Amino acid sequence: MSFYDVLHRRRDTRGEFTGAPIPPDVLRRVLTAAHAAPSVGLSQPWDFVVVRDEHTRRAFRDHVHAERSVFAAELDARQAELFARIKVEGILESTLGVVVTYDPDRGSPAVLGRHAIADAGLYSVCLAIQNLWLAATAEGLGVGWVSFYREDVLRRLLGIPHPVRPVAWLCVGPVSCLPGTPDLERHGWRHRLPLEEVLHEERYTRRSGR
C-alpha cells in the first residue's frame, strides 16, 4: 500500500482480531517506527509495555467492562440502545497489548520547546502512537485503542510509577480484515465531518451551532 492507502485504511480495530502470533521481526519494525516519532526537545518521553500475560489482560478487560457500564448509565435510552451494539475493546481477542506511557521527567528540567506548552510532551507520545498505528496497518495488523479505563487502575496493574502516565492500551494483532467503514460510523454513533466543516483561512471562523 502507498502511504495514503495506509492512512485511509487504518481502523480502530475491535472484533476482527484472529489471535494469530505476530512474527518477532514484524513487531520489532512496528515498535521501531513508533520510537522514530518526533518529540519535543528530542525528549522521547514514551515507553512501550508489551503485555501478553492472559491474567493481566483479563483483569484489564474486566475493568474496562466496568467502566463501559459507568458510561452506559449516563446515556439516554436511545443512545444506550445504540451503544449496546458497539464493541469497545479486543483485549483478549488480540495477540497482545502495547501500553504506551508518558514520562514528563524524561529530558527535564530543560526540555527544549516545552516551557510554554506543558502538554507538548504528551503530544509527542500521541505522535508515537500514530506511527505505531500506521506501521501496523502497513504490516497487515490491526490496532485498537482502549480508552475505557482509569489511569490509576492501569498504573497499579502494570507497576507504572508516578509521575509516568499510561496514555493508551493498544490491542495489536493480525486481523481477518480491516473494515471499510469505522465502527462508530457504521453503527450510526457519529459520522465523519467533511474537510470543509473544519477548514479555516487566516482566522478561526465561528459557524452556526458551535
C-alpha positions as CSV (number, residue, x, y, z in Angstrom):
1,M,0.0,0.0,0.0
2,S,1.1,3.6,-0.6
3,F,1.3,5.9,2.3
4,Y,-2.1,7.4,1.6
5,D,-3.6,4.0,1.3
6,V,-2.3,3.1,4.7
7,L,-3.5,6.4,6.2
8,H,-7.1,5.8,5.0
9,R,-7.2,2.1,5.6
10,R,-6.2,2.5,9.3
11,R,-9.0,1.5,11.6
12,D,-9.7,1.3,15.3
13,T,-10.0,-2.5,15.4
14,R,-12.2,-4.4,17.8
15,G,-13.8,-7.6,16.7
16,E,-11.6,-8.5,13.8
17,F,-8.6,-9.9,15.6
18,T,-7.7,-13.5,14.9
19,G,-5.3,-14.1,17.8
20,A,-2.6,-15.4,15.5
21,P,1.0,-14.7,16.5
22,I,2.9,-11.7,15.4
23,P,6.4,-12.5,13.9
24,P,9.0,-11.0,16.2
25,D,10.6,-9.1,13.3
26,V,7.3,-7.5,12.4
27,L,6.6,-6.4,16.0
28,R,10.1,-5.0,16.1
29,R,9.5,-3.0,13.0
30,V,6.3,-1.6,14.3
31,L,7.8,-0.6,17.7
32,T,10.8,0.9,15.9
33,A,8.5,3.0,13.8
34,A,6.8,4.2,17.0
35,H,10.1,5.0,18.6
36,A,11.1,7.0,15.5
37,A,8.4,9.6,16.1
38,P,9.3,13.3,16.5
39,S,9.3,14.6,20.1
40,V,9.6,18.0,21.8
41,G,13.2,18.7,22.6
42,L,14.1,15.2,21.5
43,S,12.9,14.1,24.9
44,Q,11.4,10.8,23.6
45,P,9.0,10.7,26.6
46,W,7.4,7.4,25.8
47,D,7.8,3.8,26.9
48,F,6.2,0.7,25.4
49,V,5.0,-2.1,27.7
50,V,4.2,-5.3,25.7
51,V,1.6,-7.3,27.6
52,R,1.0,-10.9,26.7
53,D,0.0,-12.4,30.0
54,E,-3.6,-13.6,29.9
55,H,-4.2,-13.0,33.6
56,T,-3.2,-9.3,33.2
57,R,-5.2,-8.9,30.1
58,R,-8.3,-10.5,31.7
59,A,-8.0,-8.2,34.7
60,F,-7.8,-5.2,32.5
61,R,-10.7,-6.4,30.3
62,D,-12.9,-6.7,33.5
63,H,-12.0,-3.2,34.5
64,V,-12.9,-1.9,31.0
65,H,-16.2,-3.6,31.1
66,A,-17.0,-2.0,34.4
67,E,-16.1,1.4,33.0
68,R,-18.3,0.7,30.0
69,S,-21.2,0.2,32.3
70,V,-20.5,3.5,34.0
71,F,-20.6,5.3,30.7
72,A,-23.7,3.4,29.5
73,A,-25.6,4.5,32.7
74,E,-25.1,8.2,31.7
75,L,-26.8,7.8,28.3
76,D,-30.4,8.4,27.3
77,A,-32.4,5.4,26.2
78,R,-31.7,5.9,22.5
79,Q,-28.0,6.3,23.0
80,A,-27.9,3.3,25.4
81,E,-29.5,1.0,22.9
82,L,-27.1,2.1,20.2
83,F,-24.1,1.9,22.5
84,A,-25.0,-1.7,23.5
85,R,-24.3,-2.8,19.9
86,I,-20.8,-1.2,19.9
87,K,-17.7,-3.2,20.9
88,V,-15.2,-1.1,22.7
89,E,-12.2,-3.4,23.1
90,G,-10.4,-6.5,21.7
91,I,-8.2,-7.1,24.7
92,L,-8.4,-10.9,24.8
93,E,-9.0,-11.4,21.1
94,S,-5.9,-9.6,20.1
95,T,-2.5,-11.2,20.1
96,L,-1.0,-8.8,22.7
97,G,-1.4,-5.3,24.2
98,V,1.0,-2.5,23.9
99,V,0.7,0.1,26.7
100,V,2.2,3.5,25.7
101,T,3.2,5.7,28.6
102,Y,4.3,9.3,29.0
103,D,7.2,10.3,31.3
104,P,7.1,14.0,31.9
105,D,10.5,13.9,33.6
106,R,12.3,12.5,30.5
107,G,14.8,15.1,29.4
108,S,13.8,17.5,32.2
109,P,14.2,20.0,33.7
110,A,15.2,21.9,30.4
111,V,13.0,20.3,27.8
112,L,13.6,22.5,24.7
113,G,10.3,23.7,23.4
114,R,8.1,22.7,26.4
115,H,8.4,25.8,28.5
116,A,5.3,27.5,27.1
117,I,3.3,24.4,26.2
118,A,3.3,21.9,29.1
119,D,1.4,19.3,27.1
120,A,3.9,19.2,24.2
121,G,5.4,16.0,25.7
122,L,2.0,14.4,25.7
123,Y,1.5,15.4,22.1
124,S,4.8,13.7,21.3
125,V,3.5,10.4,22.8
126,C,0.5,10.7,20.5
127,L,2.7,11.0,17.5
128,A,4.5,7.8,18.6
129,I,1.1,6.1,18.8
130,Q,0.1,7.2,15.3
131,N,3.5,6.0,14.0
132,L,2.8,2.6,15.6
133,W,-0.7,2.5,14.2
134,L,0.3,3.3,10.6
135,A,3.2,0.9,10.7
136,A,1.0,-1.9,12.0
137,T,-1.5,-1.2,9.2
138,A,1.2,-1.4,6.6
139,E,2.2,-4.7,8.1
140,G,-1.3,-6.1,7.8
141,L,-2.0,-5.8,11.6
142,G,-4.9,-4.3,13.4
143,V,-4.7,-1.9,16.3
144,G,-7.5,-0.9,18.8
145,W,-7.0,2.0,21.2
146,V,-8.8,1.1,24.5
147,S,-9.9,4.3,26.4
148,F,-12.4,2.9,28.9
149,Y,-10.1,2.8,31.9
150,R,-8.9,4.8,34.9
151,E,-5.2,5.6,34.8
152,D,-4.6,4.7,38.4
153,V,-6.0,1.2,37.8
154,L,-3.8,0.5,34.8
155,R,-0.8,2.1,36.6
156,R,-1.2,-0.4,39.5
157,L,-1.8,-3.3,37.2
158,L,1.4,-2.8,35.3
159,G,3.5,-1.3,38.1
160,I,3.9,2.0,36.4
161,P,5.5,4.6,38.8
162,H,4.4,8.1,39.3
163,P,4.5,10.6,37.6
164,V,4.5,8.3,34.5
165,R,1.1,8.3,32.8
166,P,-0.4,5.4,30.9
167,V,-1.7,7.1,27.7
168,A,-3.0,4.2,25.7
169,W,-3.6,0.4,25.8
170,L,-3.3,-0.7,22.2
171,C,-4.7,-4.1,21.2
172,V,-2.4,-5.3,18.4
173,G,-2.5,-8.4,16.2
174,P,-3.4,-10.0,12.9
175,V,-7.0,-9.4,11.8
176,S,-9.4,-11.1,9.4
177,C,-10.0,-7.8,7.7
178,L,-9.9,-4.1,8.2
179,P,-13.5,-2.8,7.9
180,G,-14.1,-0.3,5.1
181,T,-16.1,2.0,7.5
182,P,-15.2,2.9,11.1
183,D,-17.4,1.1,13.7
184,L,-18.9,4.2,15.2
185,E,-19.9,5.5,11.7
186,R,-21.2,2.1,10.7
187,H,-23.4,1.9,13.9
188,G,-24.6,5.5,13.4
189,W,-22.9,6.9,16.6
190,R,-21.1,9.6,14.7
191,H,-20.3,10.5,11.1
192,R,-17.1,11.9,9.8
193,L,-17.2,15.7,9.1
194,P,-16.2,16.9,5.6
195,L,-12.9,18.8,5.5
196,E,-14.8,22.0,4.6
197,E,-16.5,21.9,8.0
198,V,-13.2,22.2,9.9
199,L,-11.1,24.2,7.5
200,H,-10.4,27.9,8.2
201,E,-8.5,30.5,6.3
202,E,-6.3,33.1,8.1
203,R,-8.6,33.3,11.2
204,Y,-10.9,30.9,13.1
205,T,-14.4,31.4,11.8
206,R,-17.4,30.6,14.1
207,R,-20.0,28.5,12.4
208,S,-23.7,28.2,13.3
209,G,-24.4,25.7,16.0
210,R,-21.0,26.0,17.7
